[in-house]
């Protein structure tokens, strides 16, 4: 289906229990927005600039029932990764004229990751359909676990210094 200009329409989805889920799609000149018909809340918006905005949240499956062999992430591994990987300023070669950005280089993150952190890096196809190639992708959200463990270590060090100063 192809539509030019602004459009709007409803898409009816039915889940396994037979409940209807109604979504309203609205497109402007630079975006597509998806709203819940039941609540009127915007669920997400996709811009022509490549940004996807989530309005209520974005989550990964993280329930304890889905996990086994739990152990704390190695604080040393987290701190070593933090020391090895720099945030970079760069321009995207596939998005000319969009200006500088800040972020990470997937290959640098992969090279600094211990094996246990392998889910930070994935693969995707990139291109315009006729010239597809495989590229590495980086899960920025999962980086928060590395930073969390690093911050816990730094917090413990600060608290120990404060206790020593209080004596």
C-alpha positions as CSV (number, residue, x, y, z in Angstrom):
1,X,0.0,0.0,0.0
2,X,1.3,3.5,-0.8
3,X,-0.1,6.8,0.4
4,X,1.1,10.2,-0.3
5,X,0.5,13.2,2.1
6,X,-1.4,13.0,5.4
7,X,-3.4,9.9,6.1
8,X,-5.2,8.3,8.9
9,X,-6.9,5.0,9.4
10,X,-7.6,2.2,11.9
11,X,-6.1,-1.2,12.0
12,X,-7.9,-3.9,14.0
13,X,-5.7,-6.5,15.6
14,X,-7.2,-9.4,17.5
15,X,-5.2,-11.3,20.1
16,X,-5.5,-15.0,20.9
17,X,-8.3,-14.5,23.5
18,X,-10.4,-12.8,20.9
19,X,-10.1,-9.3,22.3
20,X,-9.8,-6.6,19.7
21,X,-7.0,-4.1,19.9
22,X,-7.6,-1.1,17.8
23,X,-4.7,1.2,16.7
24,X,-5.0,4.5,14.9
25,X,-2.2,5.3,12.4
26,X,-1.7,8.9,11.6
27,X,1.0,10.2,9.2
28,X,2.2,13.7,8.7
29,X,4.8,14.9,6.2
30,X,7.7,13.8,8.4
31,X,6.3,11.1,10.7
32,X,4.0,8.2,11.3
33,X,2.3,8.1,14.7
34,X,0.4,5.2,16.3
35,X,-2.3,5.8,18.9
36,X,-4.4,3.5,21.0
37,X,-8.0,3.9,20.0
38,X,-9.1,2.7,23.5
39,X,-7.2,5.3,25.5
40,X,-6.2,7.9,22.8
41,X,-2.6,7.7,24.0
42,X,0.2,7.9,21.5
43,X,2.2,4.6,21.6
44,X,5.1,5.6,19.4
45,X,6.1,7.8,16.5
46,X,8.5,7.1,13.7
47,X,10.2,10.1,12.0
48,X,11.6,10.3,8.5
49,X,14.9,11.2,10.3
50,X,15.1,7.7,11.7
51,X,14.1,8.5,15.3
52,X,11.5,6.3,16.9
53,X,9.9,7.9,20.0
54,X,8.1,5.7,22.6
55,X,5.7,7.5,24.7
56,X,5.0,5.1,27.5
57,X,8.2,3.2,27.6
58,X,10.3,0.6,25.9
59,X,11.2,-2.7,27.5
60,X,13.0,-6.0,27.0
61,X,11.7,-9.2,28.5
62,X,13.4,-9.4,31.9
63,X,11.1,-11.6,34.0
64,X,12.9,-14.0,36.4
65,X,11.0,-16.9,35.0
66,X,12.9,-16.4,31.7
67,X,16.4,-16.6,33.3
68,X,18.6,-19.3,34.9
69,X,22.1,-19.5,36.3
70,X,22.0,-16.0,37.8
71,X,25.2,-14.4,38.9
72,X,26.3,-10.8,39.4
73,X,28.1,-9.2,36.5
74,X,31.8,-8.9,37.2
75,X,32.6,-5.4,38.4
76,X,36.1,-5.7,37.1
77,X,34.8,-6.6,33.6
78,X,32.4,-3.7,33.7
79,X,35.1,-1.2,34.8
80,X,37.5,-2.5,32.2
81,X,34.9,-2.0,29.4
82,X,34.2,1.5,30.7
83,X,38.0,2.2,30.5
84,X,38.4,0.7,27.1
85,X,35.5,2.2,25.2
86,X,35.2,6.0,24.4
87,X,32.1,7.9,23.4
88,X,32.7,9.2,19.9
89,X,31.6,12.3,18.0
90,X,31.0,11.3,14.3
91,X,28.9,11.9,11.2
92,X,26.9,9.1,9.7
93,X,28.1,8.2,6.2
94,X,24.6,6.9,5.3
95,X,22.8,10.1,6.6
96,X,24.7,12.9,4.9
97,X,24.0,16.4,6.0
98,X,22.5,15.4,9.4
99,X,25.4,16.8,11.3
100,X,27.6,15.4,14.2
101,X,26.3,12.8,16.6
102,X,27.5,11.3,19.8
103,X,27.6,7.5,20.4
104,X,29.7,4.4,20.3
105,X,31.3,2.3,17.6
106,X,29.9,-1.2,17.7
107,X,33.3,-2.8,16.7
108,X,35.0,-1.0,19.6
109,X,32.4,-2.2,22.1
110,X,32.5,-5.8,20.7
111,X,36.3,-5.8,21.1
112,X,36.1,-4.6,24.7
113,X,33.3,-6.9,25.8
114,X,34.0,-10.1,27.8
115,X,32.1,-13.1,26.4
116,X,29.4,-12.7,29.1
117,X,28.4,-9.3,27.6
118,X,27.9,-10.7,24.1
119,X,24.2,-9.6,23.9
120,X,25.4,-5.9,23.7
121,X,26.2,-6.5,20.0
122,X,24.1,-7.9,17.2
123,X,23.9,-7.9,13.5
124,X,21.4,-6.4,11.0
125,X,21.0,-5.8,7.3
126,X,21.6,-2.2,6.2
127,X,21.0,-0.6,2.9
128,X,18.3,0.6,0.5
129,X,17.1,-2.8,-0.6
130,X,19.3,-3.2,-3.6
131,X,22.6,-2.8,-1.9
132,X,22.1,-4.5,1.5
133,X,25.1,-5.4,3.7
134,X,25.5,-6.8,7.2
135,X,26.5,-4.3,9.9
136,X,27.0,-4.5,13.6
137,X,24.4,-3.0,15.9
138,X,24.8,-2.0,19.6
139,X,22.1,-2.3,22.3
140,X,22.5,1.1,24.1
141,X,19.8,0.1,26.6
142,X,21.8,-2.9,27.8
143,X,24.8,-0.7,28.4
144,X,22.9,0.6,31.5
145,X,23.7,-2.8,33.2
146,X,27.4,-2.2,32.6
147,X,27.2,1.4,33.9
148,X,25.0,0.2,36.9
149,X,27.7,-2.2,38.0
150,X,30.4,0.3,37.5
151,X,28.5,3.0,39.5
152,X,27.9,0.5,42.4
153,X,31.7,0.0,42.6
154,X,32.3,3.8,42.5
155,X,29.6,4.3,45.2
156,X,31.3,1.8,47.5
157,X,34.6,3.6,47.0
158,X,33.1,7.0,47.7
159,X,31.3,5.7,50.8
160,X,34.6,4.2,52.1
161,X,36.4,7.5,51.6
162,X,33.6,9.4,53.3
163,X,33.8,7.0,56.3
164,X,37.5,7.4,56.5
165,X,37.1,11.2,56.4
166,X,34.5,11.1,59.1
167,X,36.9,9.4,61.6
